[in-house]
Amino acid sequence: MIWNPALAAGLTFQVRFHDLRHAHASWLLAGGADIQVVKERMGHSSVTTTQKYLHTLPNADHAAVTALNTIRKRST
């Protein structure tokens, strides 16, 4: 009821369902959502998959991802 009419809205670029998932995950992370929560919402089996969405954040760098992995390893 929503997807097909949205596609017919005359956009000048192709929108895929995956684009909506990507935007959702990226916006959650940009808004400060916990990466574990985003992982679960997206249905990812590994946080490594979710980390790929961090590339869209201008201030997310390799050190931040490394720190996240370090903390995750301590909690298991």
PQR file of N, CA, C, O and H, with PARSE charges and radii, in Angstrom:
ATOM      1  N   MET A   1       0.821  -1.200   0.000 -0.4000 1.5000
ATOM      2  CA  MET A   1       0.000   0.000   0.000 -0.0000 2.0000
ATOM      3  C   MET A   1       0.862   1.260   0.000  0.5500 1.7000
ATOM      4  O   MET A   1       0.395   2.322  -0.412 -0.5500 1.4000
ATOM      5  N   ILE A   2       2.092   1.164   0.447 -0.4000 1.5000
ATOM      6  CA  ILE A   2       2.942   2.348   0.522 -0.0000 2.0000
ATOM      7  C   ILE A   2       4.086   2.285  -0.476  0.5500 1.7000
ATOM      8  O   ILE A   2       4.409   3.277  -1.130 -0.5500 1.4000
ATOM      9  H   ILE A   2       2.472   0.301   0.782  0.4000 1.0000
ATOM     10  N   TRP A   3       4.701   1.101  -0.591 -0.4000 1.5000
ATOM     11  CA  TRP A   3       5.906   0.964  -1.411 -0.0000 2.0000
ATOM     12  C   TRP A   3       5.641   1.280  -2.886  0.5500 1.7000
ATOM     13  O   TRP A   3       6.343   2.110  -3.464 -0.5500 1.4000
ATOM     14  H   TRP A   3       4.439   0.295  -0.060  0.4000 1.0000
ATOM     15  N   ASN A   4       4.658   0.646  -3.500 -0.4000 1.5000
ATOM     16  CA  ASN A   4       4.404   0.867  -4.931 -0.0000 2.0000
ATOM     17  C   ASN A   4       4.015   2.304  -5.254  0.5500 1.7000
ATOM     18  O   ASN A   4       4.536   2.854  -6.224 -0.5500 1.4000
ATOM     19  H   ASN A   4       4.088  -0.028  -3.031  0.4000 1.0000
ATOM     20  N   PRO A   5       3.115   2.951  -4.483 -0.5600 1.5000
ATOM     21  CA  PRO A   5       2.843   4.363  -4.772  0.2800 2.0000
ATOM     22  C   PRO A   5       4.077   5.250  -4.612  0.5500 1.7000
ATOM     23  O   PRO A   5       4.245   6.226  -5.343 -0.5500 1.4000
ATOM     24  N   ALA A   6       4.928   4.912  -3.665 -0.4000 1.5000
ATOM     25  CA  ALA A   6       6.149   5.705  -3.481 -0.0000 2.0000
ATOM     26  C   ALA A   6       7.054   5.576  -4.700  0.5500 1.7000
ATOM     27  O   ALA A   6       7.675   6.551  -5.124 -0.5500 1.4000
ATOM     28  H   ALA A   6       4.792   4.119  -3.071  0.4000 1.0000
ATOM     29  N   LEU A   7       7.127   4.382  -5.257 -0.4000 1.5000
ATOM     30  CA  LEU A   7       7.944   4.184  -6.461 -0.0000 2.0000
ATOM     31  C   LEU A   7       7.385   4.946  -7.651  0.5500 1.7000
ATOM     32  O   LEU A   7       8.138   5.339  -8.542 -0.5500 1.4000
ATOM     33  H   LEU A   7       6.623   3.590  -4.912  0.4000 1.0000
ATOM     34  N   ALA A   8       6.088   5.158  -7.678 -0.4000 1.5000
ATOM     35  CA  ALA A   8       5.444   5.855  -8.788 -0.0000 2.0000
ATOM     36  C   ALA A   8       5.443   7.370  -8.597  0.5500 1.7000
ATOM     37  O   ALA A   8       4.782   8.086  -9.349 -0.5500 1.4000
ATOM     38  H   ALA A   8       5.476   4.838  -6.955  0.4000 1.0000
ATOM     39  N   ALA A   9       6.169   7.859  -7.610 -0.4000 1.5000
ATOM     40  CA  ALA A   9       6.145   9.286  -7.282 -0.0000 2.0000
ATOM     41  C   ALA A   9       6.966  10.141  -8.233  0.5500 1.7000
ATOM     42  O   ALA A   9       7.044  11.358  -8.063 -0.5500 1.4000
ATOM     43  H   ALA A   9       6.706   7.277  -7.000  0.4000 1.0000
ATOM     44  N   GLY A  10       7.575   9.522  -9.226 -0.4000 1.5000
ATOM     45  CA  GLY A  10       8.330  10.297 -10.207 -0.0000 2.0000
ATOM     46  C   GLY A  10       9.753  10.601  -9.789  0.5500 1.7000
ATOM     47  O   GLY A  10      10.322  11.602 -10.224 -0.5500 1.4000
ATOM     48  H   GLY A  10       7.512   8.534  -9.365  0.4000 1.0000
ATOM     49  N   LEU A  11      10.339   9.761  -8.956 -0.4000 1.5000
ATOM     50  CA  LEU A  11      11.726   9.971  -8.564 -0.0000 2.0000
ATOM     51  C   LEU A  11      12.636   9.798  -9.773  0.5500 1.7000
ATOM     52  O   LEU A  11      12.346   9.005 -10.669 -0.5500 1.4000
ATOM     53  H   LEU A  11       9.877   8.947  -8.603  0.4000 1.0000
ATOM     54  N   THR A  12      13.724  10.534  -9.796 -0.4000 1.5000
ATOM     55  CA  THR A  12      14.650  10.460 -10.929 -0.0000 2.0000
ATOM     56  C   THR A  12      15.747   9.429 -10.704  0.5500 1.7000
ATOM     57  O   THR A  12      16.691   9.348 -11.491 -0.5500 1.4000
ATOM     58  H   THR A  12      13.961  11.178  -9.069  0.4000 1.0000
ATOM     59  N   PHE A  13      15.634   8.642  -9.642 -0.4000 1.5000
ATOM     60  CA  PHE A  13      16.606   7.589  -9.369 -0.0000 2.0000
ATOM     61  C   PHE A  13      15.853   6.353  -8.896  0.5500 1.7000
ATOM     62  O   PHE A  13      14.722   6.442  -8.419 -0.5500 1.4000
ATOM     63  H   PHE A  13      14.868   8.707  -9.004  0.4000 1.0000
ATOM     64  N   GLN A  14      16.491   5.211  -9.035 -0.4000 1.5000
ATOM     65  CA  GLN A  14      15.864   3.955  -8.649 -0.0000 2.0000
ATOM     66  C   GLN A  14      16.002   3.736  -7.145  0.5500 1.7000
ATOM     67  O   GLN A  14      17.097   3.861  -6.597 -0.5500 1.4000
ATOM     68  H   GLN A  14      17.410   5.138  -9.423  0.4000 1.0000
ATOM     69  N   VAL A  15      14.908   3.414  -6.485 -0.4000 1.5000
ATOM     70  CA  VAL A  15      14.910   3.133  -5.049 -0.0000 2.0000
ATOM     71  C   VAL A  15      14.620   1.650  -4.861  0.5500 1.7000
ATOM     72  O   VAL A  15      13.654   1.109  -5.399 -0.5500 1.4000
ATOM     73  H   VAL A  15      14.018   3.313  -6.930  0.4000 1.0000
ATOM     74  N   ARG A  16      15.482   1.014  -4.085 -0.4000 1.5000
ATOM     75  CA  ARG A  16      15.285  -0.399  -3.791 -0.0000 2.0000
ATOM     76  C   ARG A  16      14.889  -0.543  -2.324  0.5500 1.7000
ATOM     77  O   ARG A  16      15.144   0.345  -1.511 -0.5500 1.4000
ATOM     78  H   ARG A  16      16.267   1.453  -3.649  0.4000 1.0000
ATOM     79  N   PHE A  17      14.267  -1.663  -2.000 -0.4000 1.5000
ATOM     80  CA  PHE A  17      13.893  -1.922  -0.614 -0.0000 2.0000
ATOM     81  C   PHE A  17      15.126  -1.891   0.275  0.5500 1.7000
ATOM     82  O   PHE A  17      15.059  -1.415   1.408 -0.5500 1.4000
ATOM     83  H   PHE A  17      14.060  -2.385  -2.660  0.4000 1.0000
ATOM     84  N   HIS A  18      16.256  -2.395  -0.225 -0.4000 1.5000
ATOM     85  CA  HIS A  18      17.500  -2.381   0.552 -0.0000 2.0000
ATOM     86  C   HIS A  18      17.904  -0.953   0.921  0.5500 1.7000
ATOM     87  O   HIS A  18      18.476  -0.729   1.987 -0.5500 1.4000
ATOM     88  H   HIS A  18      16.310  -2.782  -1.146  0.4000 1.0000
ATOM     89  N   ASP A  19      17.613   0.002   0.056 -0.4000 1.5000
ATOM     90  CA  ASP A  19      17.948   1.394   0.349 -0.0000 2.0000
ATOM     91  C   ASP A  19      17.228   1.881   1.608  0.5500 1.7000
ATOM     92  O   ASP A  19      17.788   2.647   2.392 -0.5500 1.4000
ATOM     93  H   ASP A  19      17.149  -0.181  -0.810  0.4000 1.0000
ATOM     94  N   LEU A  20      15.989   1.433   1.795 -0.4000 1.5000
ATOM     95  CA  LEU A  20      15.246   1.806   2.996 -0.0000 2.0000
ATOM     96  C   LEU A  20      15.879   1.181   4.238  0.5500 1.7000
ATOM     97  O   LEU A  20      16.000   1.838   5.271 -0.5500 1.4000
ATOM     98  H   LEU A  20      15.534   0.811   1.157  0.4000 1.0000
ATOM     99  N   ARG A  21      16.283  -0.088   4.139 -0.4000 1.5000
ATOM    100  CA  ARG A  21      16.956  -0.750   5.262 -0.0000 2.0000
ATOM    101  C   ARG A  21      18.257  -0.024   5.611  0.5500 1.7000
ATOM    102  O   ARG A  21      18.567   0.204   6.781 -0.5500 1.4000
ATOM    103  H   ARG A  21      16.185  -0.622   3.299  0.4000 1.0000
ATOM    104  N   HIS A  22      19.005   0.333   4.571 -0.4000 1.5000
ATOM    105  CA  HIS A  22      20.277   1.023   4.781 -0.0000 2.0000
ATOM    106  C   HIS A  22      20.057   2.368   5.462  0.5500 1.7000
ATOM    107  O   HIS A  22      20.764   2.717   6.408 -0.5500 1.4000
ATOM    108  H   HIS A  22      18.753   0.148   3.621  0.4000 1.0000
ATOM    109  N   ALA A  23      19.081   3.115   4.979 -0.4000 1.5000
ATOM    110  CA  ALA A  23      18.779   4.411   5.583 -0.0000 2.0000
ATOM    111  C   ALA A  23      18.339   4.247   7.038  0.5500 1.7000
ATOM    112  O   ALA A  23      18.759   5.008   7.910 -0.5500 1.4000
ATOM    113  H   ALA A  23      18.507   2.831   4.211  0.4000 1.0000
ATOM    114  N   HIS A  24      17.502   3.263   7.289 -0.4000 1.5000
ATOM    115  CA  HIS A  24      17.009   3.018   8.653 -0.0000 2.0000
ATOM    116  C   HIS A  24      18.171   2.757   9.610  0.5500 1.7000
ATOM    117  O   HIS A  24      18.260   3.376  10.670 -0.5500 1.4000
ATOM    118  H   HIS A  24      17.161   2.644   6.581  0.4000 1.0000
ATOM    119  N   ALA A  25      19.059   1.840   9.231 -0.4000 1.5000
ATOM    120  CA  ALA A  25      20.195   1.502  10.090 -0.0000 2.0000
ATOM    121  C   ALA A  25      21.123   2.708  10.264  0.5500 1.7000
ATOM    122  O   ALA A  25      21.574   2.993  11.373 -0.5500 1.4000
ATOM    123  H   ALA A  25      18.986   1.338   8.369  0.4000 1.0000
ATOM    124  N   SER A  26      21.399   3.397   9.188 -0.4000 1.5000
ATOM    125  CA  SER A  26      22.299   4.552   9.256 -0.0000 2.0000
ATOM    126  C   SER A  26      21.734   5.652  10.145  0.5500 1.7000
ATOM    127  O   SER A  26      22.467   6.250  10.934 -0.5500 1.4000
ATOM    128  H   SER A  26      21.033   3.165   8.287  0.4000 1.0000
ATOM    129  N   TRP A  27      20.439   5.921  10.024 -0.4000 1.5000
ATOM    130  CA  TRP A  27      19.822   6.967  10.842 -0.0000 2.0000
ATOM    131  C   TRP A  27      19.783   6.577  12.309  0.5500 1.7000
ATOM    132  O   TRP A  27      19.974   7.425  13.180 -0.5500 1.4000
ATOM    133  H   TRP A  27      19.845   5.435   9.384  0.4000 1.0000
ATOM    134  N   LEU A  28      19.539   5.306  12.594 -0.4000 1.5000
ATOM    135  CA  LEU A  28      19.565   4.853  13.989 -0.0000 2.0000
ATOM    136  C   LEU A  28      20.953   5.073  14.589  0.5500 1.7000
ATOM    137  O   LEU A  28      21.082   5.609  15.690 -0.5500 1.4000
ATOM    138  H   LEU A  28      19.383   4.616  11.886  0.4000 1.0000
ATOM    139  N   LEU A  29      21.982   4.660  13.865 -0.4000 1.5000
ATOM    140  CA  LEU A  29      23.349   4.817  14.372 -0.0000 2.0000
ATOM    141  C   LEU A  29      23.723   6.289  14.497  0.5500 1.7000
ATOM    142  O   LEU A  29      24.357   6.681  15.477 -0.5500 1.4000
ATOM    143  H   LEU A  29      21.877   4.225  12.971  0.4000 1.0000
ATOM    144  N   ALA A  30      23.342   7.102  13.529 -0.4000 1.5000
ATOM    145  CA  ALA A  30      23.640   8.535  13.593 -0.0000 2.0000
ATOM    146  C   ALA A  30      22.932   9.196  14.765  0.5500 1.7000
ATOM    147  O   ALA A  30      23.427  10.173  15.327 -0.5500 1.4000
ATOM    148  H   ALA A  30      22.827   6.783  12.734  0.4000 1.0000
ATOM    149  N   GLY A  31      21.770   8.658  15.135 -0.4000 1.5000
ATOM    150  CA  GLY A  31      21.020   9.207  16.255 -0.0000 2.0000
ATOM    151  C   GLY A  31      21.507   8.717  17.604  0.5500 1.7000
ATOM    152  O   GLY A  31      20.979   9.117  18.642 -0.5500 1.4000
ATOM    153  H   GLY A  31      21.368   7.864  14.679  0.4000 1.0000
ATOM    154  N   GLY A  32      22.518   7.849  17.598 -0.4000 1.5000
ATOM    155  CA  GLY A  32      23.099   7.394  18.852 -0.0000 2.0000
ATOM    156  C   GLY A  32      22.589   6.055  19.338  0.5500 1.7000
ATOM    157  O   GLY A  32      22.863   5.674  20.476 -0.5500 1.4000
ATOM    158  H   GLY A  32      22.947   7.524  16.755  0.4000 1.0000
ATOM    159  N   ALA A  33      21.847   5.322  18.503 -0.4000 1.5000
ATOM    160  CA  ALA A  33      21.360   4.008  18.918 -0.0000 2.0000
ATOM    161  C   ALA A  33      22.530   3.061  19.132  0.5500 1.7000
ATOM    162  O   ALA A  33      23.547   3.144  18.444 -0.5500 1.4000
ATOM    163  H   ALA A  33      21.624   5.632  17.578  0.4000 1.0000
ATOM    164  N   ASP A  34      22.375   2.174  20.081 -0.4000 1.5000
ATOM    165  CA  ASP A  34      23.390   1.170  20.367 -0.0000 2.0000
ATOM    166  C   ASP A  34      23.510   0.221  19.171  0.5500 1.7000
ATOM    167  O   ASP A  34      22.501  -0.216  18.618 -0.5500 1.4000
ATOM    168  H   ASP A  34      21.548   2.106  20.641  0.4000 1.0000
ATOM    169  N   ILE A  35      24.729  -0.090  18.782 -0.4000 1.5000
ATOM    170  CA  ILE A  35      24.938  -0.928  17.602 -0.0000 2.0000
ATOM    171  C   ILE A  35      24.339  -2.321  17.778  0.5500 1.7000
ATOM    172  O   ILE A  35      23.907  -2.934  16.801 -0.5500 1.4000
ATOM    173  H   ILE A  35      25.549   0.265  19.231  0.4000 1.0000
ATOM    174  N   GLN A  36      24.308  -2.825  19.002 -0.4000 1.5000
ATOM    175  CA  GLN A  36      23.719  -4.143  19.261 -0.0000 2.0000
ATOM    176  C   GLN A  36      22.205  -4.105  19.006  0.5500 1.7000
ATOM    177  O   GLN A  36      21.631  -5.053  18.469 -0.5500 1.4000
ATOM    178  H   GLN A  36      24.659  -2.328  19.796  0.4000 1.0000
ATOM    179  N   VAL A  37      21.579  -3.009  19.395 -0.4000 1.5000
ATOM    180  CA  VAL A  37      20.138  -2.850  19.154 -0.0000 2.0000
ATOM    181  C   VAL A  37      19.865  -2.774  17.649  0.5500 1.7000
ATOM    182  O   VAL A  37      18.924  -3.394  17.154 -0.5500 1.4000
ATOM    183  H   VAL A  37      22.045  -2.239  19.831  0.4000 1.0000
ATOM    184  N   VAL A  38      20.685  -2.018  16.933 -0.4000 1.5000
ATOM    185  CA  VAL A  38      20.514  -1.905  15.478 -0.0000 2.0000
ATOM    186  C   VAL A  38      20.729  -3.272  14.833  0.5500 1.7000
ATOM    187  O   VAL A  38      19.987  -3.648  13.926 -0.5500 1.4000
ATOM    188  H   VAL A  38      21.449  -1.514  17.335  0.4000 1.0000
ATOM    189  N   LYS A  39      21.721  -4.008  15.284 -0.4000 1.5000
ATOM    190  CA  LYS A  39      21.990  -5.361  14.781 -0.0000 2.0000
ATOM    191  C   LYS A  39      20.745  -6.232  14.898  0.5500 1.7000
ATOM    192  O   LYS A  39      20.361  -6.917  13.951 -0.5500 1.4000
ATOM    193  H   LYS A  39      22.324  -3.703  16.021  0.4000 1.0000
ATOM    194  N   GLU A  40      20.127  -6.197  16.063 -0.4000 1.5000
ATOM    195  CA  GLU A  40      18.934  -7.014  16.291 -0.0000 2.0000
ATOM    196  C   GLU A  40      17.755  -6.555  15.438  0.5500 1.7000
ATOM    197  O   GLU A  40      17.025  -7.383  14.893 -0.5500 1.4000
ATOM    198  H   GLU A  40      20.440  -5.641  16.833  0.4000 1.0000
ATOM    199  N   ARG A  41      17.566  -5.243  15.320 -0.4000 1.5000
ATOM    200  CA  ARG A  41      16.463  -4.726  14.502 -0.0000 2.0000
ATOM    201  C   ARG A  41      16.620  -5.108  13.039  0.5500 1.7000
ATOM    202  O   ARG A  41      15.638  -5.370  12.345 -0.5500 1.4000
ATOM    203  H   ARG A  41      18.160  -4.571  15.763  0.4000 1.0000
ATOM    204  N   MET A  42      17.876  -5.138  12.573 -0.4000 1.5000
ATOM    205  CA  MET A  42      18.139  -5.456  11.183 -0.0000 2.0000
ATOM    206  C   MET A  42      18.121  -6.955  10.924  0.5500 1.7000
ATOM    207  O   MET A  42      18.052  -7.386   9.773 -0.5500 1.4000
ATOM    208  H   MET A  42      18.674  -4.925  13.136  0.4000 1.0000
ATOM    209  N   GLY A  43      18.183  -7.752  11.987 -0.4000 1.5000
ATOM    210  CA  GLY A  43      18.194  -9.200  11.823 -0.0000 2.0000
ATOM    211  C   GLY A  43      19.546  -9.749  11.423  0.5500 1.7000
ATOM    212  O   GLY A  43      19.641 -10.849  10.879 -0.5500 1.4000
ATOM    213  H   GLY A  43      18.240  -7.402  12.922  0.4000 1.0000
ATOM    214  N   HIS A  44      20.602  -8.978  11.693 -0.4000 1.5000
ATOM    215  CA  HIS A  44      21.944  -9.446  11.366 -0.0000 2.0000
ATOM    216  C   HIS A  44      22.396 -10.486  12.380  0.5500 1.7000
ATOM    217  O   HIS A  44      22.111 -10.359  13.571 -0.5500 1.4000
ATOM    218  H   HIS A  44      20.525  -8.085  12.135  0.4000 1.0000
ATOM    219  N   SER A  45      23.092 -11.504  11.920 -0.4000 1.5000
ATOM    220  CA  SER A  45      23.601 -12.522  12.833 -0.0000 2.0000
ATOM    221  C   SER A  45      24.913 -12.090  13.466  0.5500 1.7000
ATOM    222  O   SER A  45      25.305 -12.627  14.502 -0.5500 1.4000
ATOM    223  H   SER A  45      23.324 -11.608  10.953  0.4000 1.0000
ATOM    224  N   SER A  46      25.591 -11.135  12.864 -0.4000 1.5000
ATOM    225  CA  SER A  46      26.881 -10.672  13.369 -0.0000 2.0000
ATOM    226  C   SER A  46      26.913  -9.145  13.397  0.5500 1.7000
ATOM    227  O   SER A  46      26.397  -8.487  12.493 -0.5500 1.4000
ATOM    228  H   SER A  46      25.273 -10.699  12.022  0.4000 1.0000
ATOM    229  N   VAL A  47      27.517  -8.595  14.432 -0.4000 1.5000
ATOM    230  CA  VAL A  47      27.654  -7.141  14.522 -0.0000 2.0000
ATOM    231  C   VAL A  47      28.580  -6.613  13.427  0.5500 1.7000
ATOM    232  O   VAL A  47      28.529  -5.432  13.086 -0.5500 1.4000
ATOM    233  H   VAL A  47      27.937  -9.129  15.166  0.4000 1.0000
ATOM    234  N   THR A  48      29.416  -7.477  12.882 -0.4000 1.5000
ATOM    235  CA  THR A  48      30.303  -7.074  11.787 -0.0000 2.0000
ATOM    236  C   THR A  48      29.494  -6.591  10.588  0.5500 1.7000
ATOM    237  O   THR A  48      29.886  -5.638   9.915 -0.5500 1.4000
ATOM    238  H   THR A  48      29.458  -8.437  13.159  0.4000 1.0000
ATOM    239  N   THR A  49      28.388  -7.236  10.326 -0.4000 1.5000
ATOM    240  CA  THR A  49      27.511  -6.813   9.234 -0.0000 2.0000
ATOM    241  C   THR A  49      26.943  -5.430   9.524  0.5500 1.7000
ATOM    242  O   THR A  49      26.891  -4.581   8.635 -0.5500 1.4000
ATOM    243  H   THR A  49      28.070  -8.010  10.873  0.4000 1.0000
ATOM    244  N   THR A  50      26.524  -5.205  10.747 -0.4000 1.5000
ATOM    245  CA  THR A  50      25.944  -3.918  11.136 -0.0000 2.0000
ATOM    246  C   THR A  50      26.989  -2.813  11.072  0.5500 1.7000
ATOM    247  O   THR A  50      26.665  -1.674  10.738 -0.5500 1.4000
ATOM    248  H   THR A  50      26.566  -5.895  11.469  0.4000 1.0000
ATOM    249  N   GLN A  51      28.225  -3.132  11.383 -0.4000 1.5000
ATOM    250  CA  GLN A  51      29.296  -2.135  11.363 -0.0000 2.0000
ATOM    251  C   GLN A  51      29.470  -1.513   9.985  0.5500 1.7000
ATOM    252  O   GLN A  51      29.979  -0.398   9.874 -0.5500 1.4000
ATOM    253  H   GLN A  51      28.489  -4.058  11.654  0.4000 1.0000
ATOM    254  N   LYS A  52      29.061  -2.208   8.947 -0.4000 1.5000
ATOM    255  CA  LYS A  52      29.193  -1.669   7.591 -0.0000 2.0000
ATOM    256  C   LYS A  52      28.381  -0.389   7.424  0.5500 1.7000
ATOM    257  O   LYS A  52      28.691   0.434   6.562 -0.5500 1.4000
ATOM    258  H   LYS A  52      28.648  -3.114   9.037  0.4000 1.0000
ATOM    259  N   TYR A  53      27.350  -0.218   8.238 -0.4000 1.5000
ATOM    260  CA  TYR A  53      26.525   0.992   8.154 -0.0000 2.0000
ATOM    261  C   TYR A  53      27.186   2.194   8.808  0.5500 1.7000
ATOM    262  O   TYR A  53      26.722   3.322   8.645 -0.5500 1.4000
ATOM    263  H   TYR A  53      27.098  -0.886   8.938  0.4000 1.0000
ATOM    264  N   LEU A  54      28.249   1.967   9.537 -0.4000 1.5000
ATOM    265  CA  LEU A  54      28.948   3.071  10.185 -0.0000 2.0000
ATOM    266  C   LEU A  54      29.666   3.962   9.176  0.5500 1.7000
ATOM    267  O   LEU A  54      29.987   5.107   9.493 -0.5500 1.4000
ATOM    268  H   LEU A  54      28.626   1.050   9.670  0.4000 1.0000
ATOM    269  N   HIS A  55      29.922   3.462   7.975 -0.4000 1.5000
ATOM    270  CA  HIS A  55      30.634   4.259   6.973 -0.0000 2.0000
ATOM    271  C   HIS A  55      29.868   5.518   6.600  0.5500 1.7000
ATOM    272  O   HIS A  55      30.456   6.464   6.077 -0.5500 1.4000
ATOM    273  H   HIS A  55      29.660   2.532   7.718  0.4000 1.0000
ATOM    274  N   THR A  56      28.587   5.545   6.856 -0.4000 1.5000
ATOM    275  CA  THR A  56      27.791   6.707   6.475 -0.0000 2.0000
ATOM    276  C   THR A  56      27.886   7.839   7.492  0.5500 1.7000
ATOM    277  O   THR A  56      27.393   8.940   7.248 -0.5500 1.4000
ATOM    278  H   THR A  56      28.109   4.776   7.281  0.4000 1.0000
ATOM    279  N   LEU A  57      28.522   7.567   8.633 -0.4000 1.5000
ATOM    280  CA  LEU A  57      28.654   8.587   9.665 -0.0000 2.0000
ATOM    281  C   LEU A  57      29.972   9.320   9.489  0.5500 1.7000
ATOM    282  O   LEU A  57      31.028   8.689   9.461 -0.5500 1.4000
ATOM    283  H   LEU A  57      28.923   6.673   8.831  0.4000 1.0000
ATOM    284  N   PRO A  58      29.931  10.642   9.371 -0.5600 1.5000
ATOM    285  CA  PRO A  58      31.155  11.387   9.109  0.2800 2.0000
ATOM    286  C   PRO A  58      32.197  11.278  10.224  0.5500 1.7000
ATOM    287  O   PRO A  58      33.390  11.403   9.950 -0.5500 1.4000
ATOM    288  N   ASN A  59      31.788  11.053  11.455 -0.4000 1.5000
ATOM    289  CA  ASN A  59      32.760  11.005  12.544 -0.0000 2.0000
ATOM    290  C   ASN A  59      33.047   9.592  13.033  0.5500 1.7000
ATOM    291  O   ASN A  59      33.700   9.415  14.062 -0.5500 1.4000
ATOM    292  H   ASN A  59      30.818  10.952  11.679  0.4000 1.0000
ATOM    293  N   ALA A  60      32.573   8.596  12.317 -0.4000 1.5000
ATOM    294  CA  ALA A  60      32.865   7.210  12.689 -0.0000 2.0000
ATOM    295  C   ALA A  60      34.146   6.805  11.970  0.5500 1.7000
ATOM    296  O   ALA A  60      34.225   6.845  10.742 -0.5500 1.4000
ATOM    297  H   ALA A  60      32.042   8.740  11.482  0.4000 1.0000
ATOM    298  N   ASP A  61      35.134   6.421  12.745 -0.4000 1.5000
ATOM    299  CA  ASP A  61      36.394   6.022  12.132 -0.0000 2.0000
ATOM    300  C   ASP A  61      36.816   4.648  12.637  0.5500 1.7000
ATOM    301  O   ASP A  61      36.139   4.032  13.459 -0.5500 1.4000
ATOM    302  H   ASP A  61      35.070   6.389  13.742  0.4000 1.0000
ATOM    303  N   HIS A  62      37.924   4.197  12.137 -0.4000 1.5000
ATOM    304  CA  HIS A  62      38.397   2.857  12.465 -0.0000 2.0000
ATOM    305  C   HIS A  62      38.614   2.683  13.962  0.5500 1.7000
ATOM    306  O   HIS A  62      38.345   1.609  14.499 -0.5500 1.4000
ATOM    307  H   HIS A  62      38.474   4.698  11.469  0.4000 1.0000
ATOM    308  N   ALA A  63      39.089   3.703  14.636 -0.4000 1.5000
ATOM    309  CA  ALA A  63      39.341   3.606  16.079 -0.0000 2.0000
ATOM    310  C   ALA A  63      38.053   3.348  16.857  0.5500 1.7000
ATOM    311  O   ALA A  63      38.055   2.599  17.834 -0.5500 1.4000
ATOM    312  H   ALA A  63      39.308   4.575  14.199  0.4000 1.0000
ATOM    313  N   ALA A  64      36.958   3.966  16.424 -0.4000 1.5000
ATOM    314  CA  ALA A  64      35.683   3.767  17.115 -0.0000 2.0000
ATOM    315  C   ALA A  64      35.201   2.327  16.965  0.5500 1.7000
ATOM    316  O   ALA A  64      34.712   1.727  17.922 -0.5500 1.4000
ATOM    317  H   ALA A  64      36.956   4.574  15.631  0.4000 1.0000
ATOM    318  N   VAL A  65      35.338   1.785  15.780 -0.4000 1.5000
ATOM    319  CA  VAL A  65      34.916   0.410  15.545 -0.0000 2.0000
ATOM    320  C   VAL A  65      35.811  -0.552  16.332  0.5500 1.7000
ATOM    321  O   VAL A  65      35.326  -1.538  16.886 -0.5500 1.4000
ATOM    322  H   VAL A  65      35.736   2.273  15.003  0.4000 1.0000
ATOM    323  N   THR A  66      37.106  -0.266  16.380 -0.4000 1.5000
ATOM    324  CA  THR A  66      38.035  -1.093  17.149 -0.0000 2.0000
ATOM    325  C   THR A  66      37.678  -1.068  18.629  0.5500 1.7000
ATOM    326  O   THR A  66      37.709  -2.103  19.295 -0.5500 1.4000
ATOM    327  H   THR A  66      37.499   0.536  15.931  0.4000 1.0000
ATOM    328  N   ALA A  67      37.340   0.108  19.145 -0.4000 1.5000
ATOM    329  CA  ALA A  67      36.946   0.226  20.549 -0.0000 2.0000
ATOM    330  C   ALA A  67      35.679  -0.578  20.823  0.5500 1.7000
ATOM    331  O   ALA A  67      35.570  -1.229  21.862 -0.5500 1.4000
ATOM    332  H   ALA A  67      37.315   0.949  18.604  0.4000 1.0000
ATOM    333  N   LEU A  68      34.737  -0.538  19.915 -0.4000 1.5000
ATOM    334  CA  LEU A  68      33.505  -1.303  20.068 -0.0000 2.0000
ATOM    335  C   LEU A  68      33.807  -2.800  20.128  0.5500 1.7000
ATOM    336  O   LEU A  68      33.271  -3.513  20.976 -0.5500 1.4000
ATOM    337  H   LEU A  68      34.826  -0.009  19.071  0.4000 1.0000
ATOM    338  N   ASN A  69      34.648  -3.260  19.246 -0.4000 1.5000
ATOM    339  CA  ASN A  69      35.007  -4.677  19.242 -0.0000 2.0000
ATOM    340  C   ASN A  69      35.710  -5.076  20.533  0.5500 1.7000
ATOM    341  O   ASN A  69      35.470  -6.164  21.055 -0.5500 1.4000
ATOM    342  H   ASN A  69      35.083  -2.680  18.557  0.4000 1.0000
ATOM    343  N   THR A  70      36.563  -4.221  21.046 -0.4000 1.5000
ATOM    344  CA  THR A  70      37.275  -4.510  22.292 -0.0000 2.0000
ATOM    345  C   THR A  70      36.296  -4.668  23.446  0.5500 1.7000
ATOM    346  O   THR A  70      36.422  -5.595  24.246 -0.5500 1.4000
ATOM    347  H   THR A  70      36.758  -3.337  20.621  0.4000 1.0000
ATOM    348  N   ILE A  71      35.334  -3.779  23.537 -0.4000 1.5000
ATOM    349  CA  ILE A  71      34.353  -3.850  24.623 -0.0000 2.0000
ATOM    350  C   ILE A  71      33.470  -5.086  24.470  0.5500 1.7000
ATOM    351  O   ILE A  71      33.159  -5.751  25.458 -0.5500 1.4000
ATOM    352  H   ILE A  71      35.232  -3.025  22.888  0.4000 1.0000
ATOM    353  N   ARG A  72      33.071  -5.391  23.258 -0.4000 1.5000
ATOM    354  CA  ARG A  72      32.233  -6.572  23.030 -0.0000 2.0000
ATOM    355  C   ARG A  72      32.960  -7.845  23.440  0.5500 1.7000
ATOM    356  O   ARG A  72      32.347  -8.745  24.014 -0.5500 1.4000
ATOM    357  H   ARG A  72      33.324  -4.850  22.456  0.4000 1.0000
ATOM    358  N   LYS A  73      34.253  -7.936  23.156 -0.4000 1.5000
ATOM    359  CA  LYS A  73      35.014  -9.130  23.509 -0.0000 2.0000
ATOM    360  C   LYS A  73      35.150  -9.282  25.014  0.5500 1.7000
ATOM    361  O   LYS A  73      35.195 -10.406  25.514 -0.5500 1.4000
ATOM    362  H   LYS A  73      34.751  -7.205  22.690  0.4000 1.0000
ATOM    363  N   ARG A  74      35.217  -8.188  25.741 -0.4000 1.5000
ATOM    364  CA  ARG A  74      35.317  -8.242  27.200 -0.0000 2.0000
ATOM    365  C   ARG A  74      34.039  -8.745  27.833  0.5500 1.7000
ATOM    366  O   ARG A  74      34.076  -9.389  28.882 -0.5500 1.4000
ATOM    367  H   ARG A  74      35.181  -7.275  25.335  0.4000 1.0000
ATOM    368  N   SER A  75      32.897  -8.457  27.203 -0.4000 1.5000
ATOM    369  CA  SER A  75      31.609  -8.814  27.821 -0.0000 2.0000
ATOM    370  C   SER A  75      31.207 -10.258  27.573  0.5500 1.7000
ATOM    371  O   SER A  75      30.231 -10.730  28.156 -0.5500 1.4000
ATOM    372  H   SER A  75      32.867  -7.934  26.352  0.4000 1.0000
ATOM    373  N   THR A  76      31.935 -10.971  26.722 -0.4000 1.5000
ATOM    374  CA  THR A  76      31.568 -12.361  26.446 -0.0000 2.0000
ATOM    375  C   THR A  76      32.424 -13.337  27.221  0.5500 1.7000
ATOM    376  O   THR A  76      32.242 -14.549  27.101 -0.5500 1.4000
ATOM    377  H   THR A  76      32.728 -10.588  26.249  0.4000 1.0000
TER
END
